[in-house]
Amino acid sequence: MKSHYRAVVIGGGVIGASTLYHLAKMGWNDIVLVEKIEYTSGSTWHAAGLLPLFNMSYSVGKIHKYSVDLYQSLEAETGQQVSFHKTGNLRLARNQERMDEYKRYCGTASTIGVPFQMIGPAEIKKLWPFAKVDDLVGALYHPDDGHVAPVDVTMALLKGARANGAETYSEVEVTSMAQKPNDEWVVSTNKGDITCDVVISCTGNYARETGRMVGLELPVVPVEHQFIVTGPIPELVEYNRSGNPEMAVLRESDSSYYMRQEADGLILGPYEKGAPCWGLDGVPEGFGQELLPPDLERLLPHIIAAGERVPIFETAGIKDHINGPIAYTPDGNPMVGPAWGLRNFWLSEGHSFGITAAGGSG
Ligand SMILES: Cc1cc2nc3c(=O)[nH]c(=O)nc-3n(C[C@H](O)[C@H](O)[C@H](O)COP(=O)(O)OP(=O)(O)OC[C@H]3O[C@@H](n4cnc5c(N)ncnc54)[C@H](O)[C@@H]3O)c2cc1C
């Protein structure tokens, strides 16, 4: 590692990796990314990898669309697989109000060029033969949606950045930062000081700690998010054995969960109301890549709702239960851009849909 670079990116999750990749592609090759533990060791490694294109905002929708397009080209560019599964995404509507919300969204989707279809229960059944559809009004279907392997996407972005001249180092922790009178930053790390023109902070759950190094109070707190993975389900084993395509990601807004196929099983990811914050006084000393203790009790309303929609889910055994922290801002939107009150210091913090947003925000 050198002692001077044009830019230092802090954080080796998917957001830092994409920031570095895009800077390098724009010709900024005297740049470095530093990661205190191992690349992807923050929220990125345990994400479910979904890439929801649905968003009522034009700008966020464009950011997400860019990511989905980029991830499909990364393997050809870098040689690193990203396991892009273009399964499509089904957003169910149990009532007309929900359908009207989707209709309002259609204007946004058409303007930014995201393909979609409004479909009825019979078409939903064709796309998701295991779902009960008798109480549904319809669904919004995104054929280009799907999921990726978050670790592989991050590694591909880092590889692409390095191929364009960037450097990356793991086990380098930023411990403090100070700005010189000539506006250069001195970034102090456990492996020595780096002087640079520009700093970009992409530190996920550590955003508040990083912000405080430069006098910023960033409104970002980690919040627990859980998902469960079932073991093989006989009906799905048979479905796959018969050569059927992977089913679309299923989202039920009225019960607040997503479900997708994972080989011969299913993943259920509930969006819990009032999910607890974690590490409010800072990420605990020594916390690395660990998961948080799972709490199945909290998920019960979502599990019951999912079982009513997809009866084969009800009978499945739970194989894995993931609970990890995600950085959240009060309005759910990330902070991307120059930091207020500072010169040459940029933020890409507070990403709660970071796998989906990384490409575009980079
Ligand atoms: C269970 C779960 C499921 C999820 N599923 C999805 C999903 O399906 N789709 C989706 O879009 N999003 C999903 N997310 C959210 C997604 O994982 C995050 O939004 C995303 O990973 C954030 O990336 P990041 O790079 O900002 O943060 P992180 O991945 O946390 O990376 C930040 C990095 O900065 C490093 N760092 C911090 N401080 C320093 C320092 N001082 N010096 C050096 N390095 C430092 C950390 O070690 C860390 O590696 C999920 C999250 C969880 C927990």
The ligand as an ORCA input file, in Angstrom:
! r2SCAN-3c Opt
* xyz 0 1
  C     -30.225    -10.766      6.296
  C     -30.065     -9.699      5.244
  C     -30.626     -9.867      3.973
  C     -30.503     -8.878      3.002
  N     -31.019     -9.081      1.756
  C     -30.882     -8.114      0.783
  C     -31.391     -8.327     -0.524
  O     -31.956     -9.374     -0.825
  N     -31.231     -7.331     -1.446
  C     -30.610     -6.131     -1.151
  O     -30.517     -5.265     -2.009
  N     -30.113     -5.923      0.098
  C     -30.221     -6.874      1.059
  N     -29.713     -6.676      2.309
  C     -29.051     -5.391      2.594
  C     -27.609     -5.408      2.083
  O     -26.937     -6.531      2.618
  C     -26.896     -4.123      2.492
  O     -27.690     -3.012      2.151
  C     -25.536     -4.010      1.792
  O     -24.780     -5.174      1.967
  C     -24.788     -2.796      2.316
  O     -23.504     -2.800      1.738
  P     -22.395     -1.821      2.290
  O     -21.218     -1.993      1.411
  O     -22.988     -0.451      2.458
  O     -22.133     -2.311      3.781
  P     -21.312     -3.561      4.319
  O     -21.499     -4.751      3.490
  O     -21.655     -3.686      5.761
  O     -19.797     -3.102      4.135
  C     -19.205     -2.098      4.913
  C     -17.766     -2.524      5.113
  O     -17.043     -1.435      5.688
  C     -16.052     -2.002      6.524
  N     -15.588     -0.953      7.446
  C     -16.334     -0.332      8.388
  N     -15.593      0.552      9.067
  C     -14.342      0.490      8.537
  C     -13.118      1.148      8.830
  N     -13.026      2.063      9.821
  N     -12.016      0.850      8.106
  C     -12.080     -0.070      7.097
  N     -13.213     -0.745      6.787
  C     -14.337     -0.464      7.487
  C     -16.794     -3.150      7.204
  O     -15.908     -4.110      7.753
  C     -17.633     -3.689      6.072
  O     -17.011     -4.785      5.402
  C     -29.801     -7.666      3.301
  C     -29.215     -7.519      4.554
  C     -29.354     -8.512      5.533
  C     -28.735     -8.294      6.874
*
